[in-house]
Structure formats: C-alpha cells, structure tokens
Amino acid sequence: MARYTEAVCRLCRREGAKLYLKGDRCYSDKCAFARRSFAPGQHGQGRKKVSEYGIQLREKQKARRIYGILERQFRSYFAKADKQKGITGENLLVMLERRMDNVVYRLGFTDSRTQARQLVRHGHILVNGKRLDIPSALVKVGDVISIAPASTGSEYIKAISEKITTKTTPAWLVLDAEKMAGKVDRFPSREEIDAPIAEHLIVELYSK
C-alpha cells in the first residue's frame, strides 16, 4: 500500500497548523512547526494571495494528512458520506473517526495515528476477540477493541499501558485501562471531533 514516507513535520508547516503527526514530539520544544511555522521551501516565508479554490484545497489536504489517507480513498469516503442522510461534512468526519487506526489512537494505545496504523498492520489489535489487521476498517457500535494477549509482553505495549491513564478518552469510547481494551459506545458527534477541520470547505470543493 502506498504511503507518505517523507518528513511529516513539513506537512504541518505546509498546512499552517499543528497536525500532531509525531505524537509526543509535537508537544515538545523539538516540534518543527513551533520553531518554523512558515511553509517549507525557498519561498515559504513569502506572502501569497490564496484563491477560494486554494483555501478549499488546503482544507481537504489537511484532513487527508491528519488521518493519513490517500486521495482516492478520501474521495471514496466523501462519496459514501454524500449518500448518507444528514450533513455531508459531518458524515465524512464521523466516518474518518470510525477508522480502526484512529480508534486505536483515540483509545490511547499509541501516540499517533501512524503508530496506530502500524500496530494494526502487525496484528496486535483484536476486534471482538478476533485479530484485525486492516487500518481502514470501520468500527461499529458495540465493537470491543483490545490488545492481543500475545502482544502485551512487548516493551512498547508495557510503556503505553503505564501512561494510558494520563490520556483523555473521547466520550463516545469506553476505555478499560487495566485490560487495555475499549468499547465503541456510540458514534461521535461533530462537537466531539477535535480535528481542526472546516469540513464545509471540503464539501464546497467536491461540489464544483
């Protein structure tokens, strides 16, 4: 599967916002965006007039990069969200939040979605007691996500279990820190999704 392999801090600088792609590093003094908040490249500090289309495009790119999704897959999510009842933009964000890698990240099992994707890919995650290694799989209400018993002995999982109680779990998920498991109690509302995305701009972009 294709994925972005370049320096992810450049993505934050390009979008002009912290996307929290590198976990704890994003909260430290080492954060590249905190030190250089201007866009990367030779002309990154120059003033540029951005068109309406450019603003909409940047918002779509920001959403893609936050959730680590390629263009074709993102367009597919939008098409599905557009067919659902309700507000298309909110439907899109809820669908992105339901991705397995995002849920693993939201439960505090990893420090970033990239780490969560790797954890799922390597077969360390169980859904309702069965191994699932597809990061893009969408969770359903009632699903129980847990760390595979065979993986609890790894140094990484031990380190995560020690600090998982210090992280805030979204209200739509129920975490059992002792068992390293979480349950999808319901789907999130728009107010509960803290991703800095203006979804109406994405809808306007794809509606042209």
C-alpha positions in Angstrom: 0.0 0.0 0.0 1.3 3.5 -0.9 2.1 5.8 1.9 3.8 9.1 2.6 7.5 8.5 3.6 8.9 12.0 3.7 9.4 14.2 6.7 5.9 14.6 8.2 6.8 17.9 10.0 6.8 19.5 6.6 3.1 18.7 6.3 2.3 20.7 9.4 4.3 23.6 8.1 2.6 23.4 4.7 -0.9 23.4 6.2 0.0 26.2 8.6 -1.3 24.2 11.6 -0.2 21.5 14.0 -1.5 18.2 12.8 0.1 16.2 15.6 1.5 13.6 13.3 4.5 12.7 15.5 2.9 12.0 18.9 4.8 13.4 21.9 7.3 15.3 19.8 4.6 17.6 18.7 4.1 18.7 22.3 7.8 19.3 22.9 10.3 22.1 22.1 11.5 19.9 19.2 8.3 20.5 17.2 9.4 21.8 13.8 6.2 23.8 13.4 6.8 25.6 16.7 10.2 26.6 15.6 9.4 27.4 11.9 5.6 28.0 11.4 6.0 29.2 7.9 5.6 26.9 4.8 8.6 24.8 3.8 10.7 25.7 0.7 12.7 28.6 -0.6 9.6 30.9 -0.8 7.9 29.6 2.3 8.0 33.0 4.1 6.7 35.0 1.2 3.2 36.4 1.2 0.9 34.7 -1.2 -2.6 35.5 -2.2 -4.7 32.4 -1.9 -7.8 31.9 -4.0 -11.1 30.4 -2.8 -10.2 27.2 -4.5 -6.8 27.2 -2.8 -8.4 27.6 0.6 -10.8 24.7 -0.1 -7.9 22.5 -1.4 -5.7 23.2 1.6 -8.6 22.2 4.0 -9.0 18.9 2.1 -5.3 18.2 2.2 -5.2 19.0 5.9 -8.0 16.4 6.6 -6.2 13.8 4.4 -2.9 14.3 6.3 -4.4 14.3 9.7 -6.0 10.9 9.1 -3.2 9.6 6.8 -5.4 8.9 3.8 -4.5 8.9 0.1 -6.6 11.0 -2.4 -8.5 8.1 -4.0 -9.6 6.7 -0.6 -10.5 10.1 0.7 -12.7 10.7 -2.4 -14.4 7.4 -1.8 -15.2 8.4 1.8 -16.7 11.6 0.6 -18.9 9.8 -1.9 -20.2 7.5 0.8 -20.8 10.4 3.2 -22.7 12.3 0.5 -25.1 9.4 0.1 -25.9 9.2 3.8 -28.7 11.1 5.5 -27.6 14.2 7.3 -24.9 16.8 6.8 -22.3 15.5 4.3 -19.3 17.2 6.0 -20.2 15.8 9.4 -20.8 12.4 8.0 -17.4 12.5 6.4 -15.6 13.3 9.7 -17.6 10.7 11.6 -16.6 8.1 9.1 -12.9 9.1 9.4 -13.1 8.9 13.2 -14.5 5.3 12.8 -11.4 4.1 11.1 -9.6 1.4 13.1 -6.3 3.2 13.2 -8.0 6.3 14.5 -9.9 4.4 17.2 -6.7 2.7 18.4 -5.2 6.2 18.6 -8.2 7.7 20.4 -8.1 5.0 23.0 -4.6 6.0 23.8 -2.9 2.8 22.7 -0.5 4.8 20.6 0.9 8.4 20.5 0.0 9.0 16.8 -2.2 7.6 14.1 0.9 6.4 12.2 1.9 4.3 15.2 -1.7 3.0 15.4 -1.7 2.0 11.7 1.5 0.0 12.3 0.1 -1.6 15.4 -3.0 -2.8 13.5 -1.0 -3.9 10.4 1.3 -6.1 12.6 -1.7 -7.9 14.1 -1.5 -6.6 17.6 -5.2 -5.5 17.7 -8.3 -7.6 18.3 -11.8 -6.6 17.5 -14.4 -8.6 19.4 -11.7 -11.1 20.2 -10.6 -11.6 16.6 -7.5 -10.3 15.0 -8.0 -7.5 12.5 -5.1 -6.1 10.5 -6.9 -3.6 8.3 -6.3 0.0 9.5 -9.1 1.4 7.3 -11.8 -1.0 8.7 -14.7 1.0 10.2 -15.8 0.1 13.7 -19.4 -0.4 14.6 -21.3 0.5 17.8 -20.7 -2.2 20.4 -17.3 -3.3 19.0 -14.6 -4.1 21.6 -11.1 -3.2 20.6 -8.2 -4.7 22.6 -4.5 -5.5 22.5 -3.8 -9.1 21.6 -2.7 -11.1 24.7 0.4 -12.3 22.9 1.5 -8.7 22.4 1.1 -7.4 26.0 4.6 -8.6 26.9 6.3 -6.3 24.4 8.2 -3.3 25.7 6.2 -0.9 23.6 2.8 -2.1 25.0 4.2 -2.0 28.5 5.3 1.6 28.1 1.9 2.5 26.6 0.0 0.8 29.5 1.9 2.9 32.0 0.8 6.2 30.6 -2.6 5.4 29.1 -4.4 6.7 32.2 -2.9 10.1 31.6 -4.7 10.5 28.3 -8.2 11.7 27.7 -10.5 9.2 26.1 -13.4 10.7 23.9 -16.8 10.4 25.4 -18.0 8.1 22.6 -15.4 5.4 23.6 -15.3 3.5 26.9 -11.8 2.6 28.0 -10.8 -0.2 30.4 -7.1 0.7 31.0 -6.4 -2.3 33.2 -7.4 -4.7 30.4 -6.1 -2.5 27.6 -9.4 -2.6 25.9 -12.0 -0.1 24.7 -15.6 -0.3 23.5 -17.4 1.8 20.9 -20.3 3.1 22.9 -21.7 5.3 20.1 -20.5 7.3 17.1 -19.1 10.8 17.8 -21.0 14.0 17.3 -19.4 16.9 15.4 -18.7 18.7 18.7 -16.7 15.7 20.0 -14.3 15.6 17.0 -11.4 17.9 17.8 -9.7 17.7 14.5 -9.1 21.3 13.2 -11.0 20.9 10.0 -13.6 23.2 8.4 -15.5 20.4 6.6 -17.8 22.7 4.8 -14.9 23.8 2.6 -14.2 20.2 1.6 -17.9 19.8 0.6 -17.7 23.0 -1.4 -14.5 21.7 -3.2 -16.0 18.4 -4.2 -19.4 20.0 -5.1 -17.9 22.0 -8.0 
